[in-house]
Amino acid sequence: MLEHFFQCPYCWEDISMLLDRSVRVQTYVEDCEVCCNPIELTPQFEDNELVSFRAENIEQ
C-alpha cells in the first residue's frame, strides 16, 4: 500500500488515501474524508511506482 496526498476536487482540502500497488491501473470511488463527496480515483503504477494519478469529482 502507498499513502498518497492530493487535493479534494470539491472542497480543495489536502487529504490522503491508501493506494493498492498490486493493481497496475485501477479506477474506483472513495468519499472525501473532509466533505464526504465521492471522488473518482485513477492511479497507475509501473514497477510498484506511482506514475499517474487523477482525482476527479463525480457529476451528480
Backbone as CSV, one residue per row, in Angstrom:
resi,resn,N_x,N_y,N_z,CA_x,CA_y,CA_z,C_x,C_y,C_z
1,MET,0.838,-1.182,0.000,0.000,0.000,0.000,0.889,1.253,0.000
2,LEU,0.360,2.279,-0.603,1.078,3.550,-0.692,0.153,4.666,-0.226
3,GLU,0.594,5.492,0.717,-0.188,6.657,1.115,0.111,7.781,0.136
4,HIS,-0.961,8.338,-0.451,-0.808,9.399,-1.449,-1.627,10.610,-1.020
5,PHE,-1.029,11.789,-1.060,-1.684,13.036,-0.680,-2.101,13.799,-1.932
6,PHE,-3.305,14.395,-1.897,-3.813,15.169,-3.028,-4.907,16.100,-2.534
7,GLN,-5.372,16.993,-3.411,-6.447,17.908,-3.059,-7.784,17.351,-3.513
8,CYS,-8.788,17.483,-2.641,-10.141,17.078,-2.995,-10.652,18.000,-4.103
9,PRO,-11.257,17.455,-5.169,-11.768,18.303,-6.247,-13.045,19.072,-5.877
10,TYR,-13.594,18.824,-4.705,-14.782,19.546,-4.245,-14.416,20.656,-3.257
11,CYS,-13.758,20.288,-2.151,-13.502,21.243,-1.064,-12.067,21.774,-1.070
12,TRP,-11.188,21.221,-1.911,-9.804,21.645,-2.082,-8.935,21.422,-0.853
13,GLU,-9.429,20.639,0.108,-8.616,20.297,1.271,-7.591,19.235,0.881
14,ASP,-6.432,19.284,1.505,-5.434,18.238,1.301,-5.869,17.001,2.081
15,ILE,-5.945,15.884,1.391,-6.329,14.620,2.017,-5.350,13.540,1.568
16,SER,-5.428,12.400,2.218,-4.580,11.282,1.822,-5.430,10.019,1.737
17,MET,-5.009,9.117,0.881,-5.662,7.827,0.739,-4.599,6.772,0.506
18,LEU,-4.918,5.555,0.906,-4.025,4.431,0.659,-4.331,3.838,-0.702
19,LEU,-3.309,3.660,-1.512,-3.456,3.103,-2.853,-2.831,1.718,-2.890
20,ASP,-3.492,0.815,-3.581,-3.033,-0.565,-3.715,-2.089,-0.674,-4.904
21,ARG,-0.820,-0.942,-4.637,0.185,-1.041,-5.703,0.098,-2.341,-6.501
22,SER,-0.665,-3.312,-6.010,-0.691,-4.626,-6.665,-1.508,-4.631,-7.961
23,VAL,-2.310,-3.584,-8.190,-3.092,-3.482,-9.426,-2.504,-2.337,-10.240
24,ARG,-2.039,-2.647,-11.443,-1.301,-1.673,-12.256,-2.122,-0.431,-12.591
25,VAL,-3.348,-0.602,-13.113,-4.238,0.509,-13.444,-5.592,0.209,-12.812
26,GLN,-6.133,1.184,-12.119,-7.408,0.969,-11.463,-8.207,2.267,-11.424
27,THR,-9.510,2.149,-11.334,-10.406,3.289,-11.157,-11.446,2.882,-10.131
28,TYR,-11.606,3.709,-9.122,-12.597,3.422,-8.093,-13.049,4.724,-7.451
29,VAL,-14.095,4.647,-6.620,-14.674,5.819,-5.977,-14.484,5.721,-4.470
30,GLU,-13.999,6.809,-3.884,-13.856,6.937,-2.429,-14.449,8.280,-2.032
31,ASP,-15.009,8.352,-0.837,-15.525,9.622,-0.335,-14.412,10.437,0.292
32,CYS,-14.461,11.763,0.093,-13.513,12.666,0.727,-13.689,12.571,2.237
33,GLU,-12.590,12.486,2.962,-12.666,12.378,4.423,-13.037,13.700,5.079
34,VAL,-13.045,14.803,4.333,-13.406,16.115,4.881,-14.850,16.473,4.536
35,CYS,-15.194,16.487,3.235,-16.531,16.933,2.815,-17.477,15.789,2.460
36,CYS,-16.979,14.562,2.426,-17.776,13.340,2.178,-18.317,13.203,0.759
37,ASN,-17.875,14.024,-0.176,-18.299,13.880,-1.570,-17.513,12.757,-2.239
38,PRO,-18.129,12.082,-3.230,-17.447,10.980,-3.904,-16.398,11.475,-4.899
39,ILE,-15.226,10.860,-4.848,-14.116,11.214,-5.736,-13.757,9.982,-6.548
40,GLU,-13.668,10.148,-7.871,-13.206,9.057,-8.726,-11.677,9.115,-8.783
41,LEU,-11.048,8.061,-8.303,-9.584,7.972,-8.253,-9.089,7.037,-9.342
42,THR,-8.048,7.460,-10.040,-7.445,6.627,-11.074,-5.930,6.659,-10.929
43,PRO,-5.392,5.752,-10.116,-3.932,5.648,-10.022,-3.390,4.637,-11.040
44,GLN,-2.165,4.862,-11.482,-1.494,3.933,-12.394,-0.085,3.704,-11.873
45,PHE,0.304,2.436,-11.803,1.616,2.055,-11.288,2.433,1.352,-12.357
46,GLU,3.728,1.552,-12.309,4.690,0.787,-13.115,5.835,0.417,-12.197
47,ASP,6.150,-0.867,-12.121,7.219,-1.365,-11.244,7.033,-0.877,-9.803
48,ASN,5.784,-0.940,-9.322,5.420,-0.531,-7.959,5.594,0.957,-7.689
49,GLU,5.804,1.757,-8.709,5.925,3.206,-8.562,4.698,3.879,-9.164
50,LEU,4.167,4.872,-8.463,3.025,5.626,-8.963,3.496,6.526,-10.100
51,VAL,2.939,6.336,-11.301,3.358,7.131,-12.461,2.276,8.103,-12.917
52,SER,1.029,7.867,-12.475,-0.069,8.742,-12.857,-1.139,8.667,-11.781
53,PHE,-1.796,9.817,-11.510,-2.865,9.838,-10.516,-3.862,10.925,-10.893
54,ARG,-5.143,10.548,-10.951,-6.227,11.512,-11.198,-7.246,11.395,-10.078
55,ALA,-7.720,12.534,-9.597,-8.807,12.584,-8.621,-9.832,13.569,-9.174
56,GLU,-10.995,13.047,-9.559,-11.999,13.870,-10.219,-13.328,13.807,-9.483
57,ASN,-14.073,14.926,-9.554,-15.405,14.901,-8.964,-16.339,14.089,-9.860
58,ILE,-17.386,13.588,-9.256,-18.375,12.795,-9.986,-19.609,13.658,-10.162
59,GLU,-19.975,13.892,-11.395,-21.143,14.709,-11.692,-22.390,14.005,-11.185
60,GLN,-23.190,14.737,-10.425,-24.421,14.136,-9.884,-25.633,14.801,-10.453
